[in-house]
Amino acid sequence: MTLTETRQLRAAILTVVRTLHPARHLLRAKDLMDARYREPLDVPTLARMAHLSPAHFSREFHRVFGEAPHQYLLTRRLERAAALLRNTDWSVADICLAVGLRSIGSFTTSFGRAFGMTPTAYRSAHLPAIARARVPTCVLQAYARPLPSTFGEDRRSSPR
């Protein structure tokens, strides 16, 4: 590919990127936060994904989704932490690190604000993971099958 062709291709790509609705770029950053919440994501990284400056990205994200990017990411992390508290027997410290947070004190404080109780109290308010029996998929499917039809029209008449 020649330099001229490369420049033309780049210009065509930028034209397409610029013609997309700005909210599409914000959705790309939001999807990134949903998928990679464990990783240390900051506003400049997210703004690059949205092809916006960090300040403009923060303003537009807040305008479109109703909360700041950092708050959205923290909410996703706390929701995942709540699921881990309900479904595993991991320690609170392990869960804190697993969802991408680095300070157990900040995690406990943020969790308390979001859920109205500490992570330990939240866990004790739910059945322990070991107490809930996991039903194998094959058993669930066997019991979910429809019953054989009892309509007379559906029965095949036996030849006489």
Backbone as CSV, one residue per row, in Angstrom:
resi,resn,N_x,N_y,N_z,CA_x,CA_y,CA_z,C_x,C_y,C_z
1,MET,0.852,-1.165,0.000,0.000,0.000,0.000,0.902,1.232,0.000
2,THR,0.624,2.143,-0.882,1.438,3.347,-0.976,1.032,4.333,0.115
3,LEU,1.858,5.331,0.288,1.594,6.352,1.293,0.303,7.102,0.984
4,THR,0.058,7.377,-0.288,-1.156,8.080,-0.686,-2.392,7.239,-0.388
5,GLU,-2.316,5.946,-0.693,-3.454,5.060,-0.410,-3.707,4.964,1.093
6,THR,-2.642,4.916,1.874,-2.764,4.857,3.328,-3.453,6.105,3.850
7,ARG,-3.062,7.265,3.349,-3.677,8.526,3.776,-5.151,8.582,3.377
8,GLN,-5.474,8.098,2.181,-6.857,8.091,1.742,-7.704,7.160,2.611
9,LEU,-7.160,6.005,2.932,-7.874,5.061,3.788,-8.094,5.646,5.180
10,ARG,-7.063,6.281,5.694,-7.175,6.911,7.010,-8.228,8.018,7.006
11,ALA,-8.257,8.824,5.956,-9.240,9.895,5.847,-10.654,9.319,5.752
12,ALA,-10.807,8.208,5.030,-12.125,7.575,4.911,-12.588,7.038,6.261
13,ILE,-11.673,6.433,6.997,-12.016,5.903,8.324,-12.408,7.038,9.260
14,LEU,-11.651,8.125,9.254,-11.975,9.254,10.115,-13.315,9.869,9.754
15,THR,-13.649,9.885,8.471,-14.942,10.411,8.041,-16.067,9.565,8.613
16,VAL,-15.904,8.250,8.560,-16.922,7.353,9.115,-17.025,7.543,10.617
17,VAL,-15.878,7.638,11.299,-15.879,7.814,12.752,-16.564,9.119,13.130
18,ARG,-16.312,10.173,12.385,-16.907,11.479,12.708,-18.406,11.521,12.427
19,THR,-18.873,10.692,11.475,-20.297,10.735,11.139,-21.147,9.907,12.097
20,LEU,-20.544,9.054,12.917,-21.317,8.292,13.888,-21.873,9.230,14.954
21,HIS,-23.001,8.868,15.478,-23.605,9.652,16.555,-22.668,9.624,17.760
22,PRO,-22.454,10.751,18.433,-21.513,10.796,19.559,-21.828,9.791,20.659
23,ALA,-23.094,9.466,20.853,-23.453,8.507,21.893,-22.903,7.122,21.589
24,ARG,-22.679,6.798,20.315,-22.095,5.494,19.959,-20.696,5.365,20.544
25,HIS,-19.942,6.464,20.520,-18.602,6.431,21.092,-18.673,6.273,22.609
26,LEU,-19.646,6.909,23.228,-19.811,6.774,24.663,-20.203,5.344,25.024
27,LEU,-21.034,4.726,24.194,-21.411,3.335,24.439,-20.209,2.407,24.340
28,ARG,-19.287,2.729,23.455,-18.069,1.926,23.338,-17.284,1.972,24.649
29,ALA,-17.160,3.145,25.231,-16.449,3.278,26.506,-17.222,2.596,27.631
30,LYS,-18.533,2.718,27.611,-19.362,2.069,28.636,-19.238,0.550,28.535
31,ASP,-19.259,0.027,27.325,-19.075,-1.414,27.133,-17.708,-1.870,27.619
32,LEU,-16.701,-1.039,27.409,-15.367,-1.354,27.896,-15.366,-1.449,29.418
33,MET,-16.058,-0.536,30.087,-16.131,-0.579,31.550,-16.875,-1.823,32.026
34,ASP,-17.929,-2.209,31.319,-18.679,-3.404,31.693,-17.839,-4.671,31.531
35,ALA,-17.069,-4.720,30.475,-16.299,-5.928,30.185,-14.989,-6.014,30.969
36,ARG,-14.346,-4.889,31.177,-13.018,-4.919,31.792,-12.993,-4.158,33.110
37,TYR,-14.038,-4.324,33.936,-14.144,-3.595,35.201,-13.018,-3.951,36.165
38,ARG,-12.395,-5.112,36.011,-11.319,-5.535,36.911,-10.029,-4.751,36.690
39,GLU,-9.886,-4.215,35.495,-8.642,-3.536,35.122,-8.656,-2.090,35.613
40,PRO,-7.466,-1.525,35.813,-7.410,-0.112,36.240,-7.728,0.822,35.070
41,LEU,-8.981,1.195,34.945,-9.415,2.088,33.876,-9.514,3.509,34.412
42,ASP,-8.988,4.447,33.648,-9.079,5.850,34.046,-9.767,6.638,32.939
43,VAL,-10.135,7.860,33.239,-10.880,8.690,32.294,-10.092,8.922,30.998
44,PRO,-8.798,9.212,31.031,-8.096,9.392,29.753,-8.151,8.155,28.849
45,THR,-8.054,6.959,29.421,-8.142,5.732,28.625,-9.536,5.590,28.018
46,LEU,-10.554,5.826,28.825,-11.925,5.723,28.337,-12.215,6.796,27.294
47,ALA,-11.686,7.991,27.498,-11.892,9.083,26.540,-11.258,8.740,25.186
48,ARG,-10.090,8.094,25.211,-9.468,7.670,23.955,-10.360,6.680,23.224
49,MET,-11.016,5.770,23.964,-11.919,4.800,23.333,-13.114,5.503,22.683
50,ALA,-13.515,6.612,23.263,-14.666,7.359,22.750,-14.253,8.439,21.742
51,HIS,-12.962,8.568,21.501,-12.439,9.581,20.570,-12.820,10.989,21.009
52,LEU,-12.740,11.240,22.326,-13.045,12.555,22.878,-11.942,12.972,23.829
53,SER,-11.873,14.249,24.149,-10.934,14.706,25.166,-11.465,14.231,26.525
54,PRO,-10.595,14.057,27.515,-11.049,13.581,28.829,-12.146,14.456,29.453
55,ALA,-11.998,15.773,29.383,-13.007,16.654,29.985,-14.338,16.554,29.254
56,HIS,-14.283,16.574,27.930,-15.518,16.480,27.152,-16.164,15.111,27.345
57,PHE,-15.348,14.060,27.406,-15.869,12.717,27.647,-16.622,12.654,28.976
58,SER,-16.027,13.185,30.031,-16.676,13.160,31.350,-18.007,13.896,31.330
59,ARG,-18.023,15.079,30.710,-19.259,15.854,30.636,-20.339,15.110,29.849
60,GLU,-19.962,14.594,28.680,-20.938,13.920,27.830,-21.422,12.615,28.457
61,PHE,-20.524,11.864,29.091,-20.916,10.616,29.743,-21.935,10.897,30.837
62,HIS,-21.668,11.929,31.622,-22.584,12.287,32.702,-23.928,12.755,32.142
63,ARG,-23.890,13.505,31.064,-25.123,14.000,30.454,-25.959,12.847,29.893
64,VAL,-25.316,11.894,29.234,-26.040,10.810,28.572,-26.492,9.736,29.560
65,PHE,-25.617,9.337,30.482,-25.917,8.202,31.360,-26.311,8.592,32.784
66,GLY,-26.211,9.871,33.121,-26.684,10.320,34.414,-25.721,10.165,35.566
67,GLU,-24.527,9.685,35.319,-23.512,9.592,36.368,-22.130,9.693,35.733
68,ALA,-21.163,10.076,36.552,-19.798,10.239,36.071,-19.207,8.878,35.701
69,PRO,-18.234,8.841,34.788,-17.631,7.563,34.397,-17.059,6.789,35.592
70,HIS,-16.387,7.499,36.494,-15.804,6.834,37.656,-16.897,6.204,38.515
71,GLN,-17.996,6.901,38.713,-19.098,6.367,39.517,-19.734,5.162,38.849
72,TYR,-19.884,5.212,37.528,-20.441,4.074,36.793,-19.556,2.844,36.973
73,LEU,-18.253,3.027,36.831,-17.317,1.917,36.980,-17.353,1.368,38.405
74,LEU,-17.395,2.235,39.386,-17.461,1.800,40.782,-18.748,1.020,41.038
75,THR,-19.853,1.458,40.478,-21.128,0.752,40.631,-21.046,-0.647,40.033
76,ARG,-20.442,-0.784,38.845,-20.284,-2.109,38.237,-19.434,-3.007,39.136
77,ARG,-18.369,-2.464,39.684,-17.492,-3.251,40.549,-18.221,-3.687,41.821
78,LEU,-19.006,-2.798,42.400,-19.728,-3.141,43.628,-20.829,-4.164,43.355
79,GLU,-21.483,-4.074,42.208,-22.486,-5.080,41.855,-21.851,-6.455,41.718
80,ARG,-20.696,-6.498,41.080,-19.990,-7.775,40.922,-19.524,-8.288,42.278
81,ALA,-19.073,-7.393,43.151,-18.645,-7.797,44.492,-19.820,-8.379,45.270
82,ALA,-20.999,-7.787,45.142,-22.183,-8.305,45.829,-22.508,-9.712,45.336
83,ALA,-22.389,-9.941,44.038,-22.640,-11.279,43.496,-21.619,-12.280,44.039
84,LEU,-20.367,-11.872,44.133,-19.339,-12.767,44.679,-19.569,-13.032,46.163
85,LEU,-20.029,-12.038,46.895,-20.329,-12.247,48.312,-21.477,-13.242,48.482
86,ARG,-22.451,-13.193,47.603,-23.592,-14.117,47.693,-23.231,-15.529,47.247
87,ASN,-22.353,-15.649,46.247,-22.170,-16.940,45.581,-20.849,-17.642,45.853
88,THR,-19.954,-17.013,46.593,-18.678,-17.659,46.891,-18.400,-17.555,48.376
89,ASP,-17.367,-18.253,48.789,-16.921,-18.131,50.182,-15.566,-17.417,50.251
90,TRP,-15.258,-16.634,49.226,-14.012,-15.867,49.207,-14.021,-14.850,50.341
91,SER,-12.829,-14.488,50.782,-12.733,-13.452,51.806,-13.082,-12.091,51.190
92,VAL,-13.441,-11.150,52.041,-13.782,-9.803,51.569,-12.576,-9.184,50.864
93,ALA,-11.386,-9.419,51.383,-10.176,-8.876,50.759,-9.975,-9.450,49.361
94,ASP,-10.195,-10.760,49.203,-10.041,-11.380,47.885,-11.068,-10.832,46.895
95,ILE,-12.285,-10.622,47.363,-13.330,-10.075,46.492,-12.990,-8.641,46.101
96,CYS,-12.499,-7.881,47.054,-12.099,-6.497,46.777,-11.076,-6.458,45.645
97,LEU,-10.077,-7.288,45.719,-9.039,-7.320,44.691,-9.557,-7.907,43.379
98,ALA,-10.462,-8.888,43.470,-10.979,-9.540,42.267,-11.809,-8.596,41.406
99,VAL,-12.458,-7.618,42.011,-13.289,-6.695,41.230,-12.526,-5.443,40.797
100,GLY,-11.244,-5.387,41.087,-10.424,-4.290,40.593,-10.214,-3.150,41.561
101,LEU,-10.621,-3.313,42.813,-10.386,-2.268,43.810,-9.125,-2.609,44.590
102,ARG,-8.433,-1.611,45.082,-7.137,-1.834,45.732,-7.159,-1.565,47.231
103,SER,-8.148,-0.884,47.742,-8.195,-0.535,49.159,-9.417,-1.187,49.804
104,ILE,-9.175,-2.042,50.778,-10.273,-2.726,51.446,-11.121,-1.723,52.234
105,GLY,-10.490,-0.739,52.831,-11.236,0.280,53.567,-12.165,1.066,52.659
106,SER,-11.665,1.491,51.510,-12.502,2.221,50.551,-13.602,1.321,49.999
107,PHE,-13.263,0.059,49.782,-14.260,-0.903,49.297,-15.399,-1.041,50.311
108,THR,-15.051,-1.213,51.578,-16.062,-1.375,52.617,-16.936,-0.134,52.734
109,THR,-16.323,1.032,52.680,-17.076,2.286,52.758,-18.011,2.445,51.559
110,SER,-17.493,2.218,50.360,-18.301,2.353,49.145,-19.421,1.320,49.121
111,PHE,-19.122,0.098,49.546,-20.132,-0.948,49.575,-21.242,-0.577,50.555
112,GLY,-20.864,-0.039,51.703,-21.844,0.384,52.698,-22.751,1.483,52.178
113,ARG,-22.200,2.429,51.434,-23.015,3.498,50.851,-23.984,2.951,49.811
114,ALA,-23.514,1.995,49.012,-24.337,1.467,47.925,-25.409,0.494,48.412
115,PHE,-25.079,-0.348,49.383,-25.984,-1.422,49.792,-26.543,-1.248,51.205
116,GLY,-26.091,-0.229,51.924,-26.627,0.034,53.247,-26.100,-0.862,54.343
117,MET,-25.091,-1.663,54.055,-24.478,-2.533,55.064,-23.070,-2.904,54.623
118,THR,-22.287,-3.390,55.557,-20.915,-3.783,55.237,-20.934,-5.057,54.391
119,PRO,-19.839,-5.363,53.706,-19.793,-6.604,52.932,-20.043,-7.852,53.792
120,THR,-19.510,-7.864,55.000,-19.705,-9.018,55.884,-21.181,-9.157,56.271
121,ALA,-21.836,-8.044,56.590,-23.261,-8.088,56.928,-24.084,-8.500,55.716
122,TYR,-23.703,-8.029,54.531,-24.407,-8.410,53.309,-24.320,-9.915,53.094
123,ARG,-23.126,-10.464,53.281,-22.946,-11.905,53.110,-23.792,-12.683,54.118
124,SER,-23.810,-12.242,55.365,-24.563,-12.980,56.381,-26.071,-12.844,56.183
125,ALA,-26.513,-11.837,55.442,-27.937,-11.671,55.158,-28.418,-12.627,54.074
126,HIS,-27.500,-13.293,53.402,-27.843,-14.239,52.352,-27.385,-15.636,52.757
127,LEU,-28.045,-16.644,52.216,-27.635,-18.015,52.497,-26.198,-18.229,52.054
128,PRO,-25.416,-19.002,52.803,-24.061,-19.291,52.345,-24.098,-20.061,51.021
129,ALA,-23.097,-19.854,50.219,-23.041,-20.496,48.908,-23.074,-22.016,49.045
130,ILE,-22.470,-22.556,50.076,-22.405,-23.998,50.271,-23.786,-24.572,50.587
131,ALA,-24.671,-23.762,51.163,-26.003,-24.245,51.553,-26.933,-24.373,50.350
132,ARG,-26.615,-23.668,49.281,-27.456,-23.748,48.095,-26.966,-24.876,47.215
133,ALA,-27.859,-25.799,46.935,-27.485,-26.937,46.094,-27.486,-26.506,44.634
134,ARG,-26.466,-26.890,43.941,-26.415,-26.631,42.505,-27.022,-27.835,41.794
135,VAL,-27.990,-27.572,40.978,-28.659,-28.633,40.248,-28.003,-28.747,38.876
136,PRO,-27.542,-29.943,38.513,-26.909,-30.096,37.201,-27.861,-29.735,36.067
137,THR,-27.319,-29.223,35.001,-28.111,-28.781,33.860,-28.946,-29.912,33.277
138,CYS,-28.380,-31.129,33.230,-29.126,-32.248,32.646,-30.393,-32.538,33.454
139,VAL,-30.323,-32.360,34.771,-31.505,-32.583,35.614,-32.522,-31.470,35.373
140,LEU,-32.055,-30.225,35.295,-32.964,-29.118,35.016,-33.676,-29.311,33.690
141,GLN,-32.947,-29.743,32.672,-33.553,-29.938,31.358,-34.554,-31.080,31.374
142,ALA,-34.257,-32.139,32.123,-35.177,-33.274,32.182,-36.498,-32.861,32.825
143,TYR,-36.446,-32.053,33.866,-37.671,-31.626,34.530,-38.371,-30.493,33.796
144,ALA,-37.673,-29.804,32.908,-38.275,-28.700,32.175,-38.928,-29.155,30.874
145,ARG,-38.730,-30.413,30.510,-39.335,-30.904,29.270,-40.852,-30.883,29.390
146,PRO,-41.524,-30.571,28.296,-42.990,-30.605,28.349,-43.485,-32.045,28.501
147,LEU,-44.592,-32.166,29.169,-45.194,-33.488,29.348,-45.742,-33.984,28.021
148,PRO,-45.822,-35.284,27.872,-46.419,-35.801,26.627,-47.858,-35.315,26.494
149,SER,-48.263,-35.110,25.291,-49.595,-34.571,25.033,-50.669,-35.572,25.442
150,THR,-51.755,-35.060,25.990,-52.867,-35.922,26.392,-54.092,-35.698,25.512
151,PHE,-53.948,-34.928,24.453,-55.067,-34.691,23.554,-55.286,-35.919,22.681
152,GLY,-56.534,-36.246,22.473,-56.870,-37.401,21.642,-56.420,-37.232,20.209
153,GLU,-56.463,-36.006,19.709,-56.068,-35.770,18.321,-54.584,-36.024,18.111
154,ASP,-53.817,-35.848,19.191,-52.373,-36.020,19.055,-51.964,-37.483,19.099
155,ARG,-52.788,-38.312,19.635,-52.454,-39.737,19.711,-52.657,-40.381,18.338
156,ARG,-51.753,-41.217,18.046,-51.892,-41.938,16.786,-52.768,-43.169,17.057
157,SER,-53.715,-43.323,16.208,-54.571,-44.496,16.404,-53.841,-45.741,15.921
158,SER,-53.954,-46.765,16.704,-53.297,-48.017,16.327,-54.117,-48.715,15.258
159,PRO,-53.472,-49.284,14.265,-54.216,-49.954,13.183,-54.938,-51.172,13.732
160,ARG,-56.146,-51.430,13.263,-56.923,-52.578,13.733,-57.009,-53.620,12.705
